Amino acid sequence: MSASQAPRELDDTQQFALAALRDRLGEAYQGDRIESDGTPVATIAAERIVDALRLLRDDPEMAYRVLTDLTSVDYGPGKRTPRFVVVYNLLSRQYVSRLRIEVGVDEGAETAPSVTSLWPAANWLEREVYDLMGIRFEGHPDLRRIQLPDDYDGHPLRKEFPVNGGYRQVRRAEVPAPTYGPRFRVR
């Protein structure tokens, strides 16, 4: 942000949401900040993330009912604690308001609670984070790789993943022929 730009004011819904999280979660509310684009970010302890997101979604004064994205960040080994962060981007269409929630994930544990019970669309997003970053989501109904083969070694978005990716070429003879189900005909 340049010196001539003033920080954007939080809208009423964002202010209410941060205050509600702070009041209801106590020590599980680990702080907040404003990103350079003006988006408020609250950091919540992993054990209370489902409660926090349910509050934001179900309270009619906030109505953050849309999970626009769920992703993760790896800050690299030894750079900071916790090393990983799971990021939830929320939208309240009713109040035209955005909010970002973060959960720290410790290296070695690499688990966070699943939010598929709140947003079924989180299913594929959590699978993508698991596949590319290796963060497991406890309570996920079908946690398996979504983009890479099941036998792929490693998680390519981690900082320590080799630049060459450990790619191995698959020869045509190694690939099993596809099996097709019964054909359907339209008359």
N, CA, C and O of each residue as an XYZ file, in Angstrom:
748
protein
N       0.851     -1.169      0.000
C       0.000      0.000      0.000
C       0.898      1.233      0.000
O       1.819      1.333      0.810
N       0.632      2.158     -0.896
C       1.452      3.360     -0.961
C       1.089      4.305      0.177
O       0.041      4.176      0.810
N       1.973      5.245      0.415
C       1.768      6.189      1.517
C       0.537      7.059      1.289
O      -0.068      7.537      2.248
N       0.157      7.271      0.014
C      -0.982      8.135     -0.269
C      -2.319      7.418     -0.072
O      -3.359      8.070      0.021
N      -2.303      6.074     -0.005
C      -3.540      5.330      0.173
C      -3.847      5.164      1.656
O      -2.994      4.739      2.435
N      -5.056      5.498      2.028
C      -5.493      5.268      3.402
C      -6.049      3.853      3.494
O      -6.652      3.366      2.538
N      -5.856      3.186      4.631
C      -6.426      1.846      4.758
C      -7.947      1.901      4.655
O      -8.577      2.833      5.155
N      -8.523      0.914      4.016
C      -9.967      0.851      3.840
C     -10.631      0.541      5.180
O     -10.158     -0.301      5.943
N     -11.711      1.223      5.445
C     -12.468      0.986      6.679
C     -13.203     -0.343      6.577
O     -13.658     -0.728      5.500
N     -13.317     -1.036      7.694
C     -14.106     -2.258      7.723
C     -15.582     -1.901      7.644
O     -16.020     -0.908      8.224
N     -16.351     -2.718      6.921
C     -17.787     -2.468      6.897
C     -18.403     -2.959      8.214
O     -17.742     -3.633      9.004
N     -19.660     -2.616      8.436
C     -20.323     -2.957      9.701
C     -20.360     -4.464      9.942
O     -20.191     -4.921     11.073
N     -20.579     -5.228      8.885
C     -20.650     -6.686      9.029
C     -19.301     -7.255      9.437
O     -19.231     -8.138     10.292
N     -18.238     -6.759      8.838
C     -16.892     -7.220      9.194
C     -16.568     -6.873     10.645
O     -16.035     -7.706     11.378
N     -16.886     -5.656     11.060
C     -16.642     -5.249     12.445
C     -17.438     -6.122     13.413
O     -16.912     -6.570     14.432
N     -18.710     -6.361     13.087
C     -19.562     -7.198     13.936
C     -19.016     -8.622     14.007
O     -18.992     -9.227     15.078
N     -18.576     -9.159     12.865
C     -18.060    -10.532     12.810
C     -16.805    -10.686     13.661
O     -16.696    -11.639     14.433
N     -15.867     -9.768     13.531
C     -14.634     -9.859     14.321
C     -14.929     -9.745     15.814
O     -14.343    -10.465     16.622
N     -15.839     -8.839     16.180
C     -16.210     -8.687     17.594
C     -16.917     -9.943     18.109
O     -16.660    -10.381     19.230
N     -17.801    -10.521     17.302
C     -18.521    -11.731     17.715
C     -17.560    -12.901     17.897
O     -17.678    -13.656     18.863
N     -16.621    -13.055     16.987
C     -15.629    -14.129     17.116
C     -14.789    -13.935     18.373
O     -14.549    -14.883     19.121
N     -14.346    -12.709     18.598
C     -13.527    -12.393     19.771
C     -14.292    -12.714     21.061
O     -13.743    -13.315     21.984
N     -15.561    -12.307     21.110
C     -16.372    -12.514     22.316
C     -16.719    -13.980     22.551
O     -16.641    -14.461     23.681
N     -17.097    -14.685     21.502
C     -17.597    -16.055     21.662
C     -16.501    -17.106     21.766
O     -16.707    -18.150     22.387
N     -15.343    -16.849     21.171
C     -14.311    -17.884     21.126
C     -13.262    -17.750     22.217
O     -12.527    -18.703     22.476
N     -13.173    -16.607     22.855
C     -12.186    -16.418     23.920
C     -10.771    -16.632     23.422
O     -10.347    -16.000     22.455
N     -10.036    -17.522     24.080
C      -8.629    -17.758     23.729
C      -8.449    -18.421     22.372
O      -7.359    -18.372     21.803
N      -9.496    -19.038     21.844
C      -9.402    -19.655     20.511
C      -9.306    -18.592     19.418
O      -8.889    -18.881     18.297
N      -9.698    -17.354     19.755
C      -9.532    -16.231     18.827
C      -8.108    -15.724     19.006
O      -7.778    -15.136     20.036
N      -7.265    -15.953     18.003
C      -5.836    -15.688     18.154
C      -5.379    -14.357     17.566
O      -4.184    -14.061     17.568
N      -6.301    -13.561     17.068
C      -5.934    -12.242     16.568
C      -6.521    -11.961     15.203
O      -7.121    -12.827     14.568
N      -6.330    -10.715     14.765
C      -6.796    -10.334     13.435
C      -5.882     -9.275     12.852
O      -5.075     -8.668     13.556
N      -6.024     -9.067     11.568
C      -5.255     -8.054     10.846
C      -6.032     -7.680      9.589
O      -7.002     -8.343      9.221
N      -5.593     -6.617      8.942
C      -6.190     -6.196      7.680
C      -5.149     -6.399      6.585
O      -4.033     -5.890      6.685
N      -5.511     -7.142      5.540
C      -4.605     -7.351      4.411
C      -4.474     -6.061      3.605
O      -5.261     -5.131      3.784
N      -3.496     -6.007      2.732
C      -3.265     -4.800      1.935
C      -4.438     -4.484      1.009
O      -4.622     -3.332      0.616
N      -5.235     -5.499      0.656
C      -6.408     -5.246     -0.184
C      -7.629     -4.843      0.635
O      -8.710     -4.639      0.081
N      -7.461     -4.728      1.956
C      -8.548     -4.304      2.829
C      -9.356     -5.440      3.427
O     -10.286     -5.188      4.194
N      -9.032     -6.674      3.101
C      -9.775     -7.817      3.634
C      -9.354     -8.107      5.073
O      -8.166     -8.281      5.343
N     -10.313     -8.160      6.000
C      -9.961     -8.528      7.371
C      -9.698    -10.031      7.466
O     -10.380    -10.838      6.834
N      -8.701    -10.384      8.265
C      -8.304    -11.780      8.452
C      -8.301    -12.072      9.945
O      -7.628    -11.388     10.716
N      -9.051    -13.085     10.351
C      -9.058    -13.525     11.751
C      -8.375    -14.878     11.831
O      -8.603    -15.748     10.990
N      -7.535    -15.054     12.847
C      -6.863    -16.333     13.072
C      -7.550    -17.037     14.235
O      -7.708    -16.476     15.319
N      -7.959    -18.294     13.978
C      -8.732    -19.075     14.936
C      -7.987    -20.373     15.225
O      -7.366    -20.940     14.327
N      -8.040    -20.848     16.466
C      -7.448    -22.139     16.825
C      -8.198    -23.258     16.109
O      -9.421    -23.209     15.971
N      -7.458    -24.263     15.656
C      -8.039    -25.344     14.853
C      -9.198    -26.044     15.554
O     -10.185    -26.403     14.911
N      -9.089    -26.240     16.858
C     -10.133    -26.989     17.562
C     -11.477    -26.260     17.598
O     -12.493    -26.876     17.920
N     -11.507    -24.974     17.278
C     -12.762    -24.201     17.292
C     -13.159    -23.673     15.916
O     -14.085    -22.870     15.810
N     -12.475    -24.109     14.867
C     -12.754    -23.538     13.547
C     -14.175    -23.849     13.073
O     -14.825    -22.982     12.488
N     -14.661    -25.045     13.309
C     -16.016    -25.389     12.862
C     -17.040    -24.522     13.591
O     -17.993    -24.044     12.975
N     -16.856    -24.313     14.894
C     -17.756    -23.441     15.660
C     -17.719    -22.016     15.122
O     -18.760    -21.375     14.971
N     -16.525    -21.526     14.836
C     -16.377    -20.155     14.339
C     -17.056    -19.986     12.985
O     -17.782    -19.015     12.767
N     -16.822    -20.923     12.083
C     -17.419    -20.817     10.748
C     -18.932    -21.002     10.797
O     -19.654    -20.367     10.029
N     -19.420    -21.859     11.688
C     -20.873    -22.027     11.843
C     -21.498    -20.721     12.337
O     -22.551    -20.315     11.846
N     -20.862    -20.069     13.295
C     -21.351    -18.783     13.795
C     -21.428    -17.764     12.661
O     -22.444    -17.088     12.498
N     -20.363    -17.655     11.883
C     -20.331    -16.689     10.784
C     -21.391    -16.994      9.726
O     -21.978    -16.079      9.149
N     -21.629    -18.264      9.478
C     -22.608    -18.664      8.462
C     -24.044    -18.486      8.946
O     -24.886    -17.978      8.206
N     -24.333    -18.899     10.187
C     -25.720    -19.001     10.648
C     -26.272    -17.754     11.324
O     -27.490    -17.579     11.375
N     -25.417    -16.886     11.841
C     -25.915    -15.681     12.511
C     -26.487    -14.723     11.460
O     -25.769    -14.332     10.539
N     -27.767    -14.337     11.578
C     -28.375    -13.469     10.567
C     -27.753    -12.074     10.489
O     -27.936    -11.376      9.492
N     -27.023    -11.660     11.523
C     -26.357    -10.355     11.493
C     -25.084    -10.376     10.646
O     -24.536     -9.325     10.313
N     -24.617    -11.579     10.300
C     -23.389    -11.707      9.496
C     -23.675    -12.403      8.171
O     -23.355    -11.864      7.112
N     -24.267    -13.581      8.213
C     -24.693    -14.332      7.024
C     -23.564    -14.586      6.024
O     -23.751    -14.416      4.819
N     -22.395    -14.994      6.521
C     -21.298    -15.388      5.622
C     -21.594    -16.812      5.158
O     -20.990    -17.774      5.634
N     -22.531    -16.928      4.225
C     -23.044    -18.236      3.816
C     -22.300    -18.848      2.641
O     -22.530    -20.012      2.313
N     -21.419    -18.098      2.004
C     -20.717    -18.605      0.823
C     -19.238    -18.812      1.155
O     -18.536    -17.874      1.531
N     -18.783    -20.049      1.009
C     -17.357    -20.362      1.104
C     -16.808    -20.203     -0.309
O     -16.969    -21.093     -1.144
N     -16.159    -19.070     -0.578
C     -15.679    -18.819     -1.940
C     -14.406    -19.580     -2.257
O     -14.142    -19.883     -3.421
N     -13.612    -19.895     -1.242
C     -12.383    -20.649     -1.472
C     -11.874    -21.211     -0.156
O     -12.111    -20.658      0.918
N     -11.175    -22.314     -0.273
C     -10.474    -22.923      0.853
C      -9.132    -23.346      0.285
O      -9.079    -24.130     -0.664
N      -8.057    -22.843      0.848
C      -6.729    -23.143      0.330
C      -5.754    -23.227      1.494
O      -6.164    -23.224      2.654
N      -4.475    -23.302      1.188
C      -3.475    -23.380      2.254
C      -2.181    -22.709      1.822
O      -1.948    -22.458      0.640
N      -1.344    -22.426      2.820
C      -0.052    -21.779      2.597
C       1.001    -22.561      3.366
O       0.771    -22.980      4.501
N       2.159    -22.755      2.740
C       3.319    -23.363      3.407
C       4.383    -22.281      3.498
O       4.863    -21.795      2.473
N       4.755    -21.902      4.707
C       5.775    -20.871      4.886
C       7.185    -21.434      4.852
O       8.156    -20.679      4.891
N       7.307    -22.754      4.781
C       8.624    -23.374      4.682
C       9.124    -23.867      6.018
O       8.768    -23.326      7.064
N       9.965    -24.912      5.980
C      10.484    -25.474      7.227
C      11.333    -24.468      7.987
O      12.237    -23.853      7.422
N      11.040    -24.304      9.267
C      11.827    -23.434     10.129
C      11.605    -21.948      9.939
O      12.276    -21.151     10.595
N      10.694    -21.541      9.071
C      10.461    -20.109      8.822
C       9.566    -19.476      9.877
O       9.800    -18.340     10.290
N       8.550    -20.197     10.312
C       7.636    -19.693     11.335
C       6.841    -20.847     11.915
O       6.795    -21.937     11.344
N       6.220    -20.597     13.045
C       5.361    -21.587     13.677
C       3.976    -20.978     13.825
O       3.869    -19.878     14.368
N       2.941    -21.610     13.387
C       2.912    -22.868     12.660
C       3.366    -22.689     11.209
O       3.239    -21.615     10.622
N       3.895    -23.768     10.662
C       4.427    -23.719      9.300
C       3.322    -23.570      8.256
O       3.487    -22.844      7.276
N       2.199    -24.255      8.461
C       1.114    -24.257      7.476
C      -0.064    -23.436      7.981
O      -0.273    -23.301      9.187
N      -0.827    -22.891      7.046
C      -2.057    -22.173      7.368
C      -3.131    -22.632      6.387
O      -2.902    -22.665      5.178
N      -4.304    -22.985      6.910
C      -5.471    -23.255      6.069
C      -6.280    -21.965      6.032
O      -6.539    -21.358      7.072
N      -6.679    -21.549      4.833
C      -7.338    -20.260      4.627
C      -8.763    -20.482      4.111
O      -8.975    -21.199      3.134
N      -9.732    -19.856      4.781
C     -11.137    -19.927      4.387
C     -11.563    -18.522      3.959
O     -11.514    -17.591      4.763
N     -11.976    -18.363      2.715
C     -12.475    -17.079      2.224
C     -13.996    -17.140      2.182
O     -14.576    -18.014      1.537
N     -14.639    -16.197      2.883
C     -16.092    -16.201      3.035
C     -16.712    -14.960      2.409
O     -16.082    -13.907      2.311
N     -17.959    -15.112      1.990
C     -18.710    -14.002      1.409
C     -20.103    -13.966      2.017
O     -20.783    -14.987      2.111
N     -20.515    -12.774      2.427
C     -21.898    -12.544      2.825
C     -22.558    -11.790      1.681
O     -22.337    -10.591      1.512
N     -23.364    -12.487      0.901
C     -24.051    -11.824     -0.216
C     -25.099    -10.856      0.303
O     -25.353     -9.818     -0.308
N     -25.701    -11.196      1.422
C     -26.745    -10.350      1.994
C     -26.201     -8.968      2.346
O     -26.868     -7.958      2.118
N     -24.982     -8.922      2.905
C     -24.391     -7.657      3.339
C     -23.237     -7.209      2.445
O     -22.574     -6.215      2.743
N     -22.992     -7.932      1.353
C     -21.909     -7.634      0.409
C     -20.602     -7.410      1.179
O     -20.021     -6.324      1.154
N     -20.169     -8.453      1.852
C     -19.024     -8.353      2.749
C     -18.167     -9.607      2.634
O     -18.684    -10.718      2.518
N     -16.849     -9.416      2.666
C     -15.899    -10.533      2.595
C     -15.106    -10.622      3.893
O     -14.868     -9.623      4.573
N     -14.703    -11.853      4.217
C     -13.942    -12.106      5.435
C     -13.049    -13.311      5.188
O     -13.450    -14.265      4.522
N     -11.849    -13.265      5.721
C     -10.908    -14.387      5.594
C     -10.603    -14.922      6.993
O     -10.317    -14.163      7.919
N     -10.672    -16.238      7.122
C     -10.371    -16.909      8.383
C      -9.177    -17.823      8.145
O      -9.116    -18.527      7.137
N      -8.223    -17.808      9.085
C      -7.042    -18.661      8.971
C      -6.929    -19.572     10.187
O      -7.314    -19.217     11.301
N      -6.382    -20.768      9.928
C      -6.115    -21.740     10.983
C      -4.687    -22.215     10.822
O      -4.308    -22.700      9.756
N      -3.891    -22.081     11.872
C      -2.521    -22.577     11.836
C      -2.489    -24.090     11.989
O      -3.238    -24.665     12.779
N      -1.603    -24.729     11.216
C      -1.446    -26.184     11.258
C       0.023    -26.479     11.509
O       0.887    -26.099     10.718
N       0.299    -27.152     12.607
C       1.682    -27.435     12.988
C       2.320    -28.480     12.089
O       1.668    -29.420     11.634
N       3.612    -28.293     11.845
C       4.379    -29.277     11.093
C       4.452    -30.553     11.920
O       4.668    -30.506     13.131
N       4.273    -31.676     11.270
C       4.266    -32.956     11.964
C       2.853    -33.450     12.203
O       2.561    -34.622     11.963
N       1.967    -32.577     12.673
C       0.567    -32.966     12.880
C      -0.188    -32.878     11.556
O      -0.823    -33.842     11.129
N      -0.115    -31.736     10.925
C      -0.699    -31.470      9.610
C      -2.139    -31.947      9.479
O      -2.499    -32.611      8.507
N      -2.961    -31.599     10.475
C      -4.382    -31.915     10.416
C      -5.204    -30.698     10.807
O      -4.769    -29.853     11.590
N      -6.402    -30.630     10.241
C      -7.372    -29.595     10.577
C      -8.754    -30.236     10.489
O      -8.931    -31.211      9.758
N      -9.732    -29.712     11.217
C     -11.083    -30.267     11.115
C     -11.697    -29.986      9.744
O     -11.466    -28.929      9.157
N     -12.471    -30.932      9.244
C     -13.174    -30.749      7.977
C     -14.371    -29.830      8.183
O     -15.003    -29.854      9.239
N     -14.681    -29.024      7.180
C     -15.866    -28.166      7.233
C     -16.911    -28.609      6.207
O     -17.795    -27.835      5.842
N     -16.805    -29.859      5.743
C     -17.784    -30.363      4.775
C     -19.183    -30.456      5.371
O     -20.164    -30.460      4.628
N     -19.296    -30.530      6.691
C     -20.621    -30.541      7.317
C     -21.300    -29.175      7.189
O     -22.527    -29.091      7.221
N     -20.518    -28.117      7.047
C     -21.070    -26.766      6.882
C     -21.273    -26.414      5.413
O     -22.305    -25.863      5.030
N     -20.282    -26.737      4.606
C     -20.328    -26.450      3.168
C     -19.949    -27.718      2.409
O     -18.766    -28.056      2.357
N     -20.901    -28.426      1.824
C     -20.559    -29.623      1.055
C     -19.531    -29.348     -0.044
O     -18.763    -30.242     -0.401
N     -19.503    -28.141     -0.579
C     -18.529    -27.797     -1.626
C     -17.094    -27.832     -1.117
O     -16.159    -27.866     -1.917
N     -16.906    -27.825      0.197
C     -15.552    -27.911      0.755
C     -14.931    -29.277      0.499
O     -13.721    -29.441      0.657
N     -15.732    -30.251      0.109
C     -15.239    -31.599     -0.137
C     -14.058    -31.588     -1.106
O     -12.975    -32.063     -0.767
N     -14.257    -31.059     -2.287
C     -13.184    -31.060     -3.289
C     -12.064    -30.107     -2.907
O     -10.899    -30.387     -3.191
N     -12.385    -28.995     -2.275
C     -11.349    -28.041     -1.879
C     -10.418    -28.651     -0.836
O      -9.201    -28.481     -0.914
N     -10.982    -29.358      0.136
C     -10.148    -30.022      1.141
C      -9.330    -31.145      0.522
O      -8.179    -31.360      0.902
N      -9.911    -31.855     -0.419
C      -9.152    -32.912     -1.106
C      -7.982    -32.318     -1.886
O      -6.902    -32.906     -1.928
N      -8.191    -31.167     -2.498
C      -7.110    -30.507     -3.235
C      -5.982    -30.093     -2.290
O      -4.809    -30.297     -2.600
N      -6.328    -29.515     -1.145
C      -5.316    -29.123     -0.158
C      -4.566    -30.357      0.336
O      -3.345    -30.323      0.490
N      -5.288    -31.437      0.583
C      -4.635    -32.680      1.006
C      -3.685    -33.181     -0.082
O      -2.543    -33.538      0.204
N      -4.148    -33.205     -1.302
C      -3.364    -33.731     -2.417
C      -2.094    -32.925     -2.653
O      -1.017    -33.501     -2.812
N      -2.204    -31.610     -2.678
C      -1.078    -30.756     -3.057
C      -0.227    -30.298     -1.880
O       0.940    -29.953     -2.063
N      -0.799    -30.287     -0.658
C      -0.059    -29.783      0.500
C       0.136    -30.831      1.597
O       1.029    -30.688      2.432
N      -0.681    -31.874      1.605
C      -0.526    -32.938      2.592
C      -1.215    -32.691      3.916
O      -0.951    -33.405      4.883
N      -2.088    -31.707      3.990
C      -2.832    -31.442      5.223
C      -4.069    -32.335      5.231
O      -4.877    -32.300      4.304
N      -4.208    -33.134      6.285
C      -5.342    -34.053      6.403
C      -6.499    -33.328      7.105
O      -6.282    -32.538      8.024
N      -7.715    -33.607      6.664
C      -8.902    -32.995      7.255
C      -9.683    -34.063      8.010
O     -10.279    -34.960      7.413
N      -9.668    -33.948      9.342
C     -10.355    -34.917     10.200
C     -11.858    -34.812      9.997
O     -12.426    -33.721     10.037
N     -12.498    -35.961      9.778
C     -13.937    -35.984      9.574
C     -14.351    -35.823      8.125
O     -15.545    -35.770      7.831
N     -13.396    -35.744      7.216
C     -13.732    -35.619      5.796
C     -14.327    -36.937      5.311
O     -13.797    -37.998      5.640
N     -15.420    -36.902      4.532
C     -16.078    -38.149      4.130
C     -15.322    -38.977      3.085
O     -15.592    -40.170      2.952
N     -14.393    -38.385      2.349
C     -13.723    -39.121      1.269
C     -12.360    -38.499      0.978
O     -12.122    -38.025     -0.134
N     -11.472    -38.495      1.955
C     -10.185    -37.819      1.794
C      -9.220    -38.702      1.006
O      -8.637    -39.646      1.538
N      -9.071    -38.374     -0.258
C      -8.122    -39.058     -1.140
C      -7.656    -38.052     -2.179
O      -8.236    -36.976     -2.322
N      -6.619    -38.407     -2.891
C      -6.076    -37.499     -3.897
C      -7.146    -37.169     -4.940
O      -7.997    -37.995     -5.271
N      -7.074    -35.934     -5.444
C      -8.070    -35.502     -6.420
C      -7.434    -35.159     -7.769
O      -8.113    -35.216     -8.795
N      -6.144    -34.804     -7.789
C      -5.491    -34.424     -9.041
C      -4.353    -35.358     -9.423
O      -4.138    -35.623    -10.606
N      -3.634    -35.850     -8.448
C      -2.454    -36.670     -8.709
C      -2.785    -38.149     -8.548
O      -3.743    -38.497     -7.858
N      -1.996    -39.027     -9.181
C      -2.237    -40.464     -9.022
C      -2.092    -40.890     -7.561
O      -1.353    -40.275     -6.792
N      -2.804    -41.942     -7.195
C      -2.777    -42.431     -5.810
C      -1.377    -42.795     -5.347
O      -1.062    -42.660     -4.165
N      -0.530    -43.257     -6.265
C       0.815    -43.686     -5.878
C       1.856    -42.568     -5.990
O       3.054    -42.826     -5.877
N       1.404    -41.327     -6.212
C       2.337    -40.203     -6.335
C       3.008    -39.956     -4.988
O       2.345    -39.939     -3.950
N       4.311    -39.767     -5.010
C       5.075    -39.592     -3.778
C       5.261    -38.106     -3.480
O       5.915    -37.400     -4.248
N       4.700    -37.630     -2.386
C       4.897    -36.247     -1.964
C       3.709    -35.353     -2.259
O       2.670    -35.787     -2.756
N       3.909    -34.077     -1.929
C       2.868    -33.060     -2.080
C       3.522    -31.847     -2.740
O       4.298    -31.148     -2.090
N       3.230    -31.582     -4.009
C       4.003    -30.635     -4.808
C       3.943    -29.163     -4.419
O       4.768    -28.393     -4.910
N       3.032    -28.733     -3.578
C       3.025    -27.319     -3.190
C       3.803    -27.045     -1.909
O       3.868    -25.901     -1.458
N       4.387    -28.070     -1.327
C       5.237    -27.855     -0.149
C       6.574    -27.261     -0.578
O       7.090    -27.557     -1.656
N       7.114    -26.425      0.283
C       8.369    -25.737     -0.036
C       9.533    -26.692     -0.256
O      10.412    -26.407     -1.068
N       9.560    -27.829      0.454
C      10.699    -28.737      0.316
C      10.552    -29.692     -0.873
O      11.443    -30.503     -1.126
N       9.443    -29.601     -1.598
C       9.250    -30.487     -2.743
C      10.284    -30.149     -3.815
O      10.487    -28.971     -4.113
N      10.947    -31.156     -4.407
C      12.001    -30.869     -5.384
C      11.463    -30.137     -6.615
O      10.349    -30.394     -7.070
N      12.267    -29.233     -7.134
C      11.853    -28.425     -8.280
C      11.517    -29.301     -9.483
O      10.582    -29.002    -10.226
N      12.277    -30.387     -9.681
C      11.990    -31.259    -10.818
C      10.758    -32.119    -10.571
O      10.274    -32.764    -11.502
N      10.242    -32.150     -9.367
C       8.991    -32.818     -9.058
C       9.047    -34.317     -8.965
O       8.033    -34.948     -8.667
N      10.194    -34.911     -9.208
C      10.265    -36.364     -9.144
C       9.393    -37.027    -10.189
O       8.910    -38.141     -9.985
N       9.189    -36.352    -11.301
C       8.317    -36.856    -12.362
C       8.877    -38.138    -12.956
O      10.075    -38.242    -13.223
N       8.010    -39.099    -13.158
C       8.436    -40.297    -13.881
C       7.493    -40.479    -15.060
O       6.273    -40.391    -14.919
N       8.070    -40.728    -16.204
C       7.275    -40.878    -17.414
C       6.583    -42.234    -17.397
O       7.190    -43.244    -17.041
N       5.336    -42.250    -17.774
C       4.573    -43.488    -17.847
C       4.505    -43.909    -19.305
O       4.003    -43.168    -20.151
N       5.000    -45.071    -19.587
C       4.967    -45.609    -20.947
C       3.577    -46.171    -21.235
O       2.879    -46.632    -20.332
N       3.199    -46.126    -22.478
C       1.869    -46.583    -22.881
C       1.589    -48.018    -22.428
O       0.469    -48.323    -22.016
N       2.581    -48.896    -22.497
C       2.383    -50.291    -22.112
C       2.074    -50.426    -20.620
O       1.470    -51.417    -20.208
N       2.481    -49.440    -19.798
C       2.241    -49.507    -18.361
C       0.835    -49.059    -17.977
O       0.360    -49.354    -16.880
N       0.181    -48.354    -18.875
C      -1.138    -47.812    -18.573
C      -2.191    -48.859    -18.913
O      -2.270    -49.301    -20.059
N      -2.999    -49.262    -17.938
C      -4.019    -50.267    -18.245
C      -5.083    -49.697    -19.177
O      -5.395    -48.507    -19.141
N      -5.622    -50.566    -19.998
C      -6.686    -50.150    -20.909
C      -7.907    -49.749    -20.092
O      -8.207    -50.385    -19.082
N      -8.608    -48.712    -20.510
C      -9.790    -48.285    -19.760
C     -10.898    -49.328    -19.857
O     -11.026    -50.028    -20.861
N     -11.677    -49.415    -18.817
C     -12.849    -50.288    -18.843
C     -14.072    -49.397    -18.880
O     -14.192    -48.440    -18.116
N     -14.965    -49.729    -19.775
C     -16.157    -48.918    -19.948
C     -17.370    -49.682    -19.458
O     -17.437    -50.905    -19.583
N     -18.309    -48.971    -18.910
C     -19.561    -49.575    -18.486
C     -20.469    -49.778    -19.684
O     -20.055    -49.572    -20.824
N     -21.699    -50.181    -19.431
C     -22.633    -50.390    -20.547
C     -22.879    -49.076    -21.276
O     -22.921    -48.004    -20.674
N     -23.037    -49.191    -22.575
C     -23.288    -47.992    -23.381
C     -24.770    -47.639    -23.328
O     -25.640    -48.509    -23.293
N     -25.022    -46.358    -23.322
C     -26.393    -45.883    -23.335
C     -26.693    -45.342    -24.724
O     -25.864    -44.658    -25.326
N     -27.856    -45.644    -25.219
C     -28.254    -45.166    -26.541
C     -29.443    -44.229    -26.384
O     -30.367    -44.477    -25.609
N     -29.387    -43.166    -27.135
C     -30.497    -42.221    -27.156
C     -31.244    -42.433    -28.455
O     -30.643    -42.402    -29.529
N     -32.523    -42.643    -28.372
C     -33.313    -42.862    -29.600
C     -34.172    -41.678    -29.877
O     -34.910    -41.667    -30.863
